[in-house]
Amino acid sequence: MARRSIKKRLFRMAAWVFFTVVALFVSLLLLFRYVNPPTSAFILSYSLANPDKTVQQQWVDLSDISPWMPLAVVASEDQRFPEHWGVDFSAIRKALAEYHSGDGLRGASTITQQTAKNLFLWNDRSFVRKTLEAGLALALDGLWPKRRILEVYLNIAEFGYGIYGVEAASRFYFGISARHLSAEQAARLAAVLPNPKVLSVTSPSPYVRDRVFWIRGQMDQLSGLQYLRGL
């Protein structure tokens, strides 16, 4: 009886902790729908690892970002962004099918998942982190409009060592505000997002140049600036 009582107490405690954490994240998501996050998990991690270095970030509203930039990241990272519910199950099924057929396991992470990861989580490929990321992405898509997801993503995405957000990246790499980015410049920034610590905007490798060319083509195929007008 004593053991059963202890198990019940432990179960209740675990359930209480779980629902408290869920409630906390839901509250934060609702808050950040209207209030700009003061920082992100990735920015905090960089700051703790590099206490002698300054983080470059300047928040700007989506209306103050060139419309080419959200189109470039959607064309590059997540072309079904306007359609899916935060997690692209079709892309996941395709990635798993390719993996089982002998290809390497490629990522199927959406912009919403990347926003959730950058904002709240850590960077690894563990099952626990990916599960949390997917759950948070579904919640984000349910609680935020698509425009807000894009706005937060573009303001916390990493574009180089200590460079977070498109405004800081635009000023650092091109000497202009994000509102003045051209289609080519937006594609160059989007091209390094998969690995901004290795891929360079200013000294692009052949891979990055090919990726910029591909992104520009995808931007045109998605009907250009019309593609995201309905968000």
Order of alpha helices (4+ residues) and beta strands (2+ residues): alpha-alpha-alpha-alpha-alpha-alpha-alpha-beta-beta-alpha-alpha-alpha
